[in-house]
Amino acid sequence: MNTMITLASPMKQMTAQSFDNFDEKELVTLLQKDNIYAYELIFRRYYVSLCGFATRFMQHPEDAEEIVQNIFLKLWENKDTIQIHLSLKSYLFRATYNACNNELSHDRIKKRYIAYAKDTLLKNECFSDPVTDSLAYKELNDAITEAIERLPNSCKDIFKMSRFDGLKYAEIASQLNISVKTVETQISRALAKLREGLKEFMVDK
């Protein structure tokens, strides 16, 4: 009886001892052969520790769990092309670390949207309600994010390069092979659309 048939036995019949019988290399080999039970063994072996690791970076445990769940989803989806150079454990922890960093970076960018809207975009306006409680903050946060994402792609890219990457108009023009005048026009359009999208948060002084 080969290993694949042995692993294909129902999980409930597998004991803790049999769970520990397979090393990482064997599990990865079986995973790449579409063995769902090898995948489940990997999940059982590392899920809890990865969640604990992710909570060191994420403020909310549910966010940490979601990140780890996505790591395992991608592991299954990319099992045919996965490249593990050190160990499966190192691969999973590194993937979790990178995913947490990406999520935190995204969160920092969203906070910069808020700061930019308050300090620059809306400098001639005032908020209709003080943005002090968490609900109001979230509403404004979501509104700014959605308003930026609704911009046409070229307009949105130029706006982000200017306001969030800190590039000068000439630098943007050089990178995108367009004129400085085009950059200026796209920035003006972006600001107009963002003010329109955020008008419910503003009143005239």
DOTINU-963715 format. One record per residue: residue number from 1; x, y, z of N, C-alpha, C, O in turn. Coordinates in pm, whole numbers. Last residue first. Layout:
(lumfi NUM; (X; Y; Z); (X; Y; Z); (X; Y; Z); (X; Y; Z))
...
//
This chain:
(lumfi 205; (-1715; 7740; 540); (-1681; 7812; 662); (-1767; 7936; 676); (-1752; 8011; 773))
(lumfi 204; (-1936; 7490; 415); (-1859; 7614; 397); (-1832; 7681; 529); (-1915; 7679; 620))
(lumfi 203; (-1875; 7153; 505); (-1967; 7267; 495); (-1882; 7390; 476); (-1766; 7393; 519))
(lumfi 202; (-1834; 6802; 437); (-1786; 6939; 444); (-1902; 7038; 444); (-2010; 7011; 392))
(lumfi 201; (-1914; 6551; 384); (-1836; 6568; 507); (-1795; 6713; 529); (-1729; 6745; 627))
(lumfi 200; (-2030; 6559; 142); (-2119; 6538; 256); (-2047; 6555; 389); (-2111; 6571; 493))
(lumfi 199; (-1817; 6579; -37); (-1893; 6700; -4); (-1985; 6682; 115); (-2015; 6779; 184))
(lumfi 198; (-1650; 6393; -143); (-1645; 6412; 2); (-1731; 6530; 48); (-1718; 6575; 162))
(lumfi 197; (-1675; 6398; -415); (-1707; 6274; -347); (-1714; 6287; -196); (-1775; 6205; -129))
(lumfi 196; (-1583; 6655; -469); (-1722; 6621; -498); (-1763; 6496; -421); (-1874; 6490; -367))
(lumfi 195; (-1319; 6626; -401); (-1402; 6721; -327); (-1549; 6692; -347); (-1630; 6702; -255))
(lumfi 194; (-1249; 6440; -596); (-1243; 6402; -455); (-1326; 6498; -370); (-1395; 6456; -278))
(lumfi 193; (-1275; 6585; -831); (-1359; 6467; -810); (-1361; 6426; -664); (-1464; 6381; -613))
(lumfi 192; (-1079; 6781; -791); (-1218; 6820; -812); (-1313; 6703; -783); (-1417; 6720; -720))
(lumfi 191; (-848; 6625; -772); (-890; 6706; -658); (-1037; 6746; -670); (-1110; 6744; -571))
(lumfi 190; (-841; 6517; -1034); (-852; 6429; -917); (-903; 6508; -797); (-994; 6462; -727))
(lumfi 189; (-804; 6745; -1189); (-926; 6665; -1206); (-949; 6576; -1084); (-1062; 6562; -1036))
(lumfi 188; (-550; 6821; -1100); (-665; 6912; -1083); (-796; 6836; -1094); (-889; 6860; -1017))
(lumfi 187; (-403; 6600; -1187); (-411; 6631; -1044); (-530; 6721; -1016); (-603; 6699; -920))
(lumfi 186; (-432; 6627; -1465); (-486; 6508; -1398); (-499; 6531; -1247); (-595; 6485; -1185))
(lumfi 185; (-295; 6869; -1509); (-437; 6855; -1543); (-501; 6739; -1469); (-612; 6751; -1417))
(lumfi 184; (-36; 6805; -1430); (-109; 6912; -1362); (-259; 6899; -1385); (-339; 6916; -1294))
(lumfi 183; (23; 6607; -1623); (22; 6574; -1480); (-59; 6677; -1404); (-143; 6641; -1323))
(lumfi 182; (17; 6763; -1852); (-79; 6653; -1837); (-89; 6612; -1691); (-199; 6584; -1641))
(lumfi 181; (234; 6929; -1804); (101; 6988; -1814); (-7; 6882; -1797); (-110; 6907; -1735))
(lumfi 180; (444; 6755; -1826); (414; 6809; -1694); (274; 6869; -1693); (203; 6862; -1593))
(lumfi 179; (363; 6479; -2046); (406; 6615; -2019); (371; 6657; -1877); (280; 6601; -1815))
(lumfi 178; (491; 6141; -2008); (386; 6237; -2042); (438; 6376; -2008); (544; 6390; -1948))
(lumfi 177; (624; 5913; -1906); (645; 5959; -2043); (529; 6047; -2091); (477; 6029; -2201))
(lumfi 176; (619; 5841; -1648); (504; 5798; -1728); (515; 5840; -1874); (429; 5809; -1956))
(lumfi 175; (856; 5952; -1551); (829; 5809; -1531); (720; 5758; -1624); (727; 5646; -1673))
(lumfi 174; (823; 6224; -1620); (934; 6146; -1674); (907; 5996; -1665); (932; 5922; -1760))
(lumfi 173; (600; 6296; -1470); (597; 6309; -1616); (705; 6224; -1681); (682; 6160; -1784))
(lumfi 172; (701; 6260; -1214); (588; 6179; -1260); (584; 6179; -1412); (566; 6074; -1475))
(lumfi 171; (896; 6457; -1213); (935; 6318; -1194); (825; 6223; -1242); (853; 6120; -1303))
(lumfi 170; (742; 6687; -1238); (839; 6654; -1344); (883; 6509; -1334); (905; 6444; -1436))
(lumfi 169; (598; 6684; -999); (527; 6671; -1126); (622; 6629; -1238); (588; 6546; -1323))
(lumfi 168; (760; 6474; -753); (732; 6603; -814); (666; 6581; -950); (676; 6473; -1009))
(lumfi 167; (632; 6231; -522); (705; 6265; -644); (664; 6403; -695); (548; 6444; -682))
(lumfi 166; (515; 6117; -297); (595; 6237; -282); (674; 6278; -405); (772; 6351; -394))
(lumfi 165; (340; 5918; -283); (478; 5877; -306); (573; 5996; -299); (695; 5980; -294))
(lumfi 164; (111; 6067; -234); (149; 5963; -138); (289; 5908; -160); (351; 5856; -66))
(lumfi 163; (75; 6266; -429); (38; 6293; -291); (93; 6192; -191); (118; 6226; -76))
(lumfi 162; (187; 6160; -674); (212; 6295; -627); (193; 6308; -477); (282; 6354; -405))
(lumfi 161; (97; 5902; -696); (240; 5927; -713); (277; 6064; -658); (385; 6082; -601))
(lumfi 160; (-179; 5946; -671); (-107; 5873; -567); (43; 5898; -575); (110; 5913; -472))
(lumfi 159; (-228; 6086; -915); (-261; 6145; -785); (-183; 6078; -673); (-126; 6147; -588))
(lumfi 158; (-154; 5895; -1104); (-81; 6021; -1096); (-104; 6089; -962); (-11; 6142; -902))
(lumfi 157; (-348; 5698; -1053); (-206; 5667; -1041); (-124; 5795; -1024); (-34; 5801; -940))
(lumfi 156; (-589; 5838; -1106); (-562; 5783; -973); (-413; 5757; -954); (-358; 5791; -849))
(lumfi 155; (-561; 5888; -1379); (-577; 5999; -1286); (-541; 5954; -1144); (-471; 6025; -1071))
(lumfi 154; (-556; 5630; -1480); (-441; 5717; -1500); (-443; 5834; -1403); (-339; 5873; -1350))
(lumfi 153; (-816; 5532; -1387); (-688; 5469; -1352); (-568; 5562; -1366); (-487; 5573; -1274))
(lumfi 152; (-1046; 5766; -1244); (-995; 5691; -1360); (-852; 5644; -1332); (-777; 5710; -1260))
(lumfi 151; (-1152; 5713; -902); (-1085; 5795; -1004); (-1046; 5707; -1124); (-1016; 5589; -1107))
(lumfi 150; (-1235; 5541; -712); (-1328; 5566; -823); (-1266; 5654; -931); (-1322; 5667; -1039))
(lumfi 149; (-1041; 5547; -518); (-1048; 5427; -602); (-1142; 5447; -720); (-1130; 5375; -820))
(lumfi 148; (-1104; 5791; -395); (-978; 5777; -469); (-985; 5658; -564); (-939; 5666; -678))
(lumfi 147; (-1352; 5728; -281); (-1342; 5839; -376); (-1214; 5829; -459); (-1216; 5855; -580))
(lumfi 146; (-1284; 5520; -107); (-1373; 5493; -220); (-1362; 5603; -325); (-1364; 5575; -445))
(lumfi 145; (-1121; 5662; 76); (-1068; 5547; 3); (-1152; 5520; -122); (-1097; 5499; -231))
(lumfi 144; (-1306; 5850; 173); (-1186; 5894; 102); (-1129; 5781; 17); (-1092; 5801; -99))
(lumfi 143; (-1497; 5683; 293); (-1537; 5775; 187); (-1417; 5820; 106); (-1425; 5828; -17))
(lumfi 142; (-1352; 5548; 490); (-1411; 5472; 380); (-1445; 5563; 263); (-1426; 5525; 147))
(lumfi 141; (-1288; 5773; 654); (-1185; 5684; 600); (-1237; 5611; 476); (-1174; 5612; 370))
(lumfi 140; (-1539; 5857; 731); (-1456; 5943; 648); (-1347; 5862; 580); (-1318; 5882; 462))
(lumfi 139; (-1617; 5629; 878); (-1698; 5676; 766); (-1617; 5765; 672); (-1624; 5751; 550))
(lumfi 138; (-1418; 5618; 1074); (-1431; 5509; 978); (-1511; 5552; 856); (-1476; 5517; 743))
(lumfi 137; (-1472; 5856; 1213); (-1341; 5834; 1151); (-1351; 5727; 1043); (-1297; 5744; 934))
(lumfi 136; (-1725; 5804; 1310); (-1707; 5912; 1214); (-1575; 5896; 1140); (-1567; 5920; 1020))
(lumfi 135; (-1657; 5590; 1482); (-1753; 5571; 1374); (-1736; 5678; 1268); (-1733; 5647; 1149))
(lumfi 134; (-1478; 5698; 1670); (-1433; 5593; 1578); (-1527; 5574; 1461); (-1482; 5543; 1350))
(lumfi 133; (-1485; 6056; 1697); (-1521; 5922; 1741); (-1489; 5822; 1632); (-1474; 5858; 1515))
(lumfi 132; (-1395; 6280; 1552); (-1325; 6240; 1674); (-1360; 6099; 1718); (-1274; 6029; 1771))
(lumfi 131; (-1452; 6494; 1354); (-1410; 6357; 1326); (-1328; 6308; 1445); (-1205; 6298; 1437))
(lumfi 130; (-1739; 6690; 1397); (-1601; 6662; 1439); (-1566; 6516; 1416); (-1641; 6426; 1453))
(lumfi 129; (-1919; 6745; 1096); (-1918; 6695; 1233); (-1774; 6669; 1273); (-1694; 6630; 1188))
(lumfi 128; (-1848; 6869; 864); (-1981; 6896; 914); (-1996; 6847; 1057); (-2078; 6900; 1132))
(lumfi 127; (-1525; 7012; 846); (-1609; 6895; 853); (-1742; 6930; 915); (-1750; 7011; 1008))
(lumfi 126; (-1463; 7288; 631); (-1456; 7227; 763); (-1551; 7110; 764); (-1649; 7109; 690))
(lumfi 125; (-1238; 7411; 374); (-1367; 7363; 423); (-1352; 7319; 568); (-1241; 7313; 620))
(lumfi 124; (-999; 7449; 268); (-1090; 7563; 265); (-1229; 7528; 314); (-1324; 7604; 298))
(lumfi 123; (-878; 7204; 287); (-822; 7313; 366); (-912; 7437; 367); (-903; 7520; 457))
(lumfi 122; (-918; 6950; 195); (-1033; 7022; 248); (-990; 7147; 325); (-1059; 7190; 418))
(lumfi 121; (-663; 6868; 114); (-775; 6859; 21); (-892; 6946; 65); (-957; 7009; -18))
(lumfi 120; (-511; 6919; 360); (-484; 6979; 229); (-607; 6984; 141); (-650; 7091; 97))
(lumfi 119; (-594; 6807; 601); (-495; 6913; 604); (-478; 6986; 472); (-437; 7102; 470))
(lumfi 118; (-789; 6613; 547); (-812; 6712; 652); (-719; 6833; 639); (-760; 6947; 662))
(lumfi 117; (-675; 6460; 342); (-807; 6523; 323); (-829; 6635; 423); (-882; 6740; 388))
(lumfi 116; (-440; 6372; 466); (-433; 6458; 349); (-565; 6532; 328); (-566; 6652; 300))
(lumfi 115; (-540; 6212; 670); (-460; 6329; 704); (-455; 6427; 587); (-465; 6549; 605))
(lumfi 114; (-668; 6015; 512); (-743; 6095; 609); (-668; 6225; 639); (-725; 6334; 633))
(lumfi 113; (-453; 5909; 372); (-565; 5966; 298); (-642; 6061; 390); (-677; 6172; 350))
(lumfi 112; (-308; 5808; 583); (-253; 5923; 513); (-360; 5989; 427); (-359; 6111; 409))
(lumfi 111; (-464; 5593; 642); (-456; 5700; 740); (-398; 5826; 678); (-434; 5938; 716))
(lumfi 110; (-414; 5439; 415); (-549; 5488; 439); (-549; 5601; 539); (-625; 5697; 525))
(lumfi 109; (-145; 5382; 463); (-182; 5464; 347); (-322; 5522; 365); (-346; 5638; 334))
(lumfi 108; (-165; 5218; 684); (-95; 5346; 698); (-131; 5439; 583); (-145; 5560; 603))
(lumfi 107; (-295; 5001; 569); (-364; 5077; 672); (-299; 5214; 692); (-368; 5314; 713))
(lumfi 106; (-95; 4911; 400); (-221; 4956; 343); (-297; 5042; 442); (-358; 5143; 405))
(lumfi 105; (87; 4835; 595); (123; 4941; 501); (-2; 5000; 437); (-15; 5121; 422))
(lumfi 104; (-53; 4626; 712); (-22; 4744; 792); (15; 4862; 703); (-20; 4977; 732))
(lumfi 103; (-55; 4448; 498); (-182; 4496; 553); (-159; 4623; 634); (-237; 4718; 625))
(lumfi 102; (217; 4400; 464); (139; 4458; 355); (9; 4518; 406); (-31; 4626; 362))
(lumfi 101; (277; 4282; 711); (340; 4409; 673); (262; 4478; 563); (243; 4600; 567))
(lumfi 100; (126; 4049; 687); (97; 4145; 795); (155; 4281; 761); (90; 4384; 779))
(lumfi 99; (257; 3928; 473); (117; 3964; 460); (76; 4066; 567); (-1; 4158; 539))
(lumfi 98; (512; 3884; 581); (496; 3974; 466); (352; 4020; 451); (326; 4137; 421))
(lumfi 97; (445; 3700; 786); (510; 3827; 818); (491; 3928; 705); (457; 4044; 730))
(lumfi 96; (347; 3490; 629); (260; 3556; 726); (316; 3693; 762); (242; 3792; 769))
(lumfi 95; (574; 3417; 488); (456; 3461; 415); (361; 3538; 507); (302; 3638; 467))
(lumfi 94; (735; 3336; 703); (776; 3450; 621); (657; 3506; 543); (641; 3627; 533))
(lumfi 93; (588; 3116; 790); (607; 3230; 880); (650; 3354; 803); (608; 3465; 835))
(lumfi 92; (604; 2953; 562); (475; 2997; 612); (488; 3118; 704); (407; 3211; 698))
(lumfi 91; (884; 2911; 538); (807; 2968; 428); (675; 3027; 478); (639; 3139; 442))
(lumfi 90; (945; 2785; 778); (1003; 2917; 748); (924; 2987; 639); (901; 3108; 646))
(lumfi 89; (800; 2545; 734); (771; 2632; 848); (823; 2773; 823); (751; 2870; 846))
(lumfi 88; (928; 2438; 513); (788; 2477; 503); (752; 2573; 615); (681; 2671; 593))
(lumfi 87; (1256; 2575; 463); (1165; 2477; 520); (1023; 2528; 505); (1001; 2648; 486))
(lumfi 86; (1402; 2688; 213); (1453; 2648; 344); (1367; 2537; 403); (1402; 2420; 394))
(lumfi 85; (1259; 2711; -26); (1405; 2698; -30); (1463; 2652; 104); (1565; 2584; 105))
(lumfi 84; (991; 2635; -208); (1031; 2638; -68); (1180; 2609; -61); (1223; 2496; -86))
(lumfi 83; (767; 2744; -430); (912; 2727; -418); (951; 2743; -272); (945; 2853; -217))
(lumfi 82; (479; 2626; -601); (539; 2677; -478); (688; 2646; -473); (731; 2537; -509))
(lumfi 81; (328; 2534; -805); (442; 2618; -840); (517; 2670; -718); (610; 2750; -732))
(lumfi 80; (124; 2386; -699); (198; 2330; -813); (325; 2408; -843); (420; 2354; -901))
(lumfi 79; (4; 2543; -501); (83; 2426; -461); (168; 2370; -574); (273; 2311; -549))
(lumfi 78; (-152; 2764; -504); (-22; 2773; -571); (66; 2651; -544); (188; 2656; -564))
(lumfi 77; (-377; 2697; -357); (-396; 2744; -495); (-264; 2741; -573); (-264; 2718; -693))
(lumfi 76; (-265; 2634; -107); (-334; 2532; -185); (-344; 2572; -332); (-323; 2489; -421))
(lumfi 75; (-157; 2883; -37); (-72; 2764; -37); (-134; 2654; -122); (-66; 2589; -200))
(lumfi 74; (-378; 3045; -36); (-280; 3063; -143); (-186; 2943; -152); (-140; 2906; -260))
(lumfi 73; (-494; 2945; 199); (-567; 2940; 72); (-470; 2952; -45); (-480; 2876; -142))
(lumfi 72; (-301; 3009; 386); (-328; 2868; 357); (-406; 2851; 227); (-387; 2753; 154))
(lumfi 71; (-322; 3289; 378); (-193; 3224; 351); (-215; 3078; 312); (-156; 3029; 216))
(lumfi 70; (-582; 3327; 459); (-547; 3360; 321); (-413; 3298; 282); (-393; 3259; 167))
(lumfi 69; (-553; 3255; 726); (-643; 3177; 640); (-612; 3202; 492); (-615; 3110; 411))
(lumfi 68; (-387; 3462; 811); (-337; 3325; 810); (-423; 3237; 721); (-371; 3152; 648))
(lumfi 67; (-566; 3680; 786); (-439; 3678; 713); (-386; 3536; 701); (-345; 3494; 592))
(lumfi 66; (-764; 3608; 967); (-797; 3623; 825); (-671; 3618; 739); (-671; 3557; 632))
(lumfi 65; (-623; 3616; 1208); (-677; 3489; 1158); (-708; 3496; 1010); (-683; 3401; 936))
(lumfi 64; (-572; 3891; 1226); (-461; 3796; 1220); (-508; 3662; 1162); (-441; 3603; 1078))
(lumfi 63; (-829; 3987; 1250); (-750; 4026; 1133); (-632; 3930; 1115); (-598; 3894; 1002))
(lumfi 62; (-900; 3881; 1496); (-973; 3835; 1377); (-901; 3874; 1249); (-909; 3802; 1149))
(lumfi 61; (-732; 4020; 1674); (-709; 3877; 1648); (-780; 3828; 1522); (-727; 3744; 1449))
(lumfi 60; (-612; 4343; 1589); (-729; 4260; 1620); (-701; 4114; 1584); (-652; 4086; 1474))
(lumfi 59; (-363; 4445; 1522); (-430; 4494; 1643); (-542; 4402; 1687); (-566; 4384; 1806))
(lumfi 58; (-83; 4250; 1420); (-217; 4302; 1395); (-286; 4338; 1526); (-271; 4270; 1627))
(lumfi 57; (156; 4149; 1525); (159; 4265; 1436); (22; 4331; 1420); (12; 4453; 1409))
(lumfi 56; (103; 3938; 1682); (209; 4028; 1728); (210; 4158; 1647); (257; 4261; 1693))
(lumfi 55; (-72; 3786; 1541); (-129; 3879; 1639); (-23; 3970; 1700); (-57; 4070; 1764))
(lumfi 54; (93; 3617; 1395); (32; 3731; 1328); (-25; 3833; 1426); (-27; 3952; 1397))
(lumfi 53; (157; 3423; 1587); (262; 3507; 1531); (203; 3633; 1470); (255; 3743; 1489))
(lumfi 52; (-91; 3304; 1624); (-24; 3368; 1736); (85; 3463; 1690); (102; 3571; 1746))
(lumfi 51; (-125; 3201; 1367); (-220; 3302; 1418); (-158; 3377; 1535); (-170; 3500; 1545))
(lumfi 50; (82; 3016; 1366); (86; 3127; 1272); (-9; 3239; 1315); (23; 3357; 1301))
(lumfi 49; (-4; 2838; 1560); (119; 2912; 1584); (131; 3031; 1489); (184; 3136; 1527))
(lumfi 48; (-240; 2739; 1435); (-246; 2808; 1564); (-122; 2893; 1587); (-133; 3008; 1630))
(lumfi 47; (-139; 2621; 1188); (-240; 2728; 1192); (-236; 2807; 1322); (-229; 2930; 1319))
(lumfi 46; (37; 2403; 1173); (91; 2538; 1180); (-12; 2649; 1202); (26; 2762; 1232))
(lumfi 45; (-95; 2155; 1174); (36; 2167; 1238); (75; 2312; 1263); (140; 2342; 1363))
(lumfi 44; (-327; 2185; 1028); (-335; 2151; 1171); (-204; 2177; 1243); (-202; 2216; 1360))
(lumfi 43; (-213; 2234; 774); (-300; 2332; 839); (-304; 2309; 990); (-287; 2401; 1069))
(lumfi 42; (-82; 1994; 725); (-5; 2118; 733); (-85; 2225; 807); (-31; 2298; 890))
(lumfi 41; (-305; 1827; 715); (-203; 1804; 816); (-118; 1930; 836); (-86; 1968; 949))
(lumfi 40; (-435; 1927; 492); (-501; 1937; 622); (-401; 1916; 736); (-412; 1979; 841))
(lumfi 39; (-247; 1854; 297); (-280; 1995; 318); (-345; 2015; 456); (-312; 2110; 527))
(lumfi 38; (-266; 1582; 313); (-138; 1645; 345); (-160; 1793; 375); (-99; 1850; 465))
(lumfi 37; (-525; 1558; 220); (-498; 1522; 358); (-362; 1577; 403); (-345; 1614; 520))
(lumfi 36; (-515; 1625; -46); (-589; 1713; 44); (-557; 1683; 190); (-561; 1773; 274))
(lumfi 35; (-271; 1618; -272); (-322; 1538; -161); (-384; 1629; -56); (-313; 1701; 14))
(lumfi 34; (-154; 1711; -505); (-296; 1737; -481); (-354; 1654; -368); (-473; 1624; -367))
(lumfi 33; (113; 1692; -506); (42; 1587; -579); (-109; 1594; -552); (-182; 1497; -573))
(lumfi 32; (196; 1881; -335); (213; 1911; -477); (151; 1804; -567); (138; 1823; -688))
(lumfi 31; (154; 1738; -97); (73; 1857; -129); (78; 1887; -278); (-24; 1917; -339))
(lumfi 30; (361; 1554; -108); (223; 1507; -119); (129; 1623; -154); (35; 1605; -231))
(lumfi 29; (577; 1732; -73); (569; 1645; -191); (427; 1596; -214); (378; 1597; -327))
(lumfi 28; (514; 1839; 176); (518; 1926; 59); (507; 1845; -69); (437; 1883; -163))
(lumfi 27; (537; 1610; 338); (409; 1680; 328); (404; 1770; 204); (302; 1776; 136))
(lumfi 26; (808; 1550; 307); (705; 1454; 264); (571; 1523; 246); (499; 1497; 149))
(lumfi 25; (922; 1777; 421); (948; 1745; 281); (844; 1648; 226); (798; 1662; 113))
(lumfi 24; (834; 1763; 690); (792; 1873; 601); (810; 1837; 454); (722; 1863; 372))
(lumfi 23; (735; 1425; 779); (815; 1546; 793); (773; 1647; 686); (687; 1618; 603))
(lumfi 22; (497; 1234; 946); (535; 1293; 818); (617; 1419; 840); (574; 1509; 912))
(lumfi 21; (420; 1160; 1200); (506; 1069; 1125); (561; 1130; 997); (660; 1082; 943))
(lumfi 20; (237; 1307; 1335); (376; 1346; 1350); (472; 1260; 1267); (592; 1286; 1265))
(lumfi 19; (4; 1171; 1278); (18; 1309; 1232); (164; 1352; 1235); (210; 1425; 1147))
(lumfi 18; (34; 941; 1418); (45; 933; 1273); (61; 1071; 1212); (124; 1087; 1108))
(lumfi 17; (-6; 1048; 1675); (121; 986; 1641); (139; 979; 1490); (248; 1007; 1439))
(lumfi 16; (-266; 1130; 1673); (-164; 1232; 1685); (-28; 1177; 1646); (56; 1248; 1590))
(lumfi 15; (-426; 925; 1415); (-394; 961; 1553); (-290; 1072; 1554); (-232; 1105; 1450))
(lumfi 14; (-690; 906; 1189); (-549; 934; 1208); (-526; 981; 1351); (-599; 1066; 1402))
(lumfi 13; (-955; 888; 1154); (-889; 765; 1191); (-740; 785; 1216); (-671; 693; 1259))
(lumfi 12; (-1033; 1136; 1069); (-1071; 1099; 1205); (-1006; 969; 1250); (-1000; 941; 1370))
(lumfi 11; (-957; 1144; 802); (-876; 1213; 902); (-908; 1167; 1043); (-819; 1161; 1127))
(lumfi 10; (-968; 837; 617); (-1036; 949; 681); (-952; 1009; 791); (-885; 937; 864))
(lumfi 9; (-687; 783; 397); (-778; 735; 499); (-845; 852; 566); (-785; 960; 571))
(lumfi 8; (-496; 888; 239); (-633; 909; 195); (-734; 849; 291); (-854; 863; 270))
(lumfi 7; (-256; 806; 334); (-302; 939; 371); (-447; 961; 337); (-515; 1044; 398))
(lumfi 6; (-246; 553; 208); (-248; 563; 354); (-300; 698; 399); (-381; 705; 492))
(lumfi 5; (-233; 627; -56); (-350; 554; -10); (-360; 561; 141); (-470; 573; 196))
(lumfi 4; (19; 751; -56); (-100; 826; -94); (-226; 758; -43); (-316; 824; 7))
(lumfi 3; (197; 544; 7); (173; 652; 103); (47; 727; 73); (-27; 765; 164))
(lumfi 2; (68; 217; -95); (156; 333; -102); (112; 442; -5); (6; 433; 57))
(lumfi 1; (86; -119; 0); (0; 0; 0); (89; 124; 0); (178; 135; 85))
//
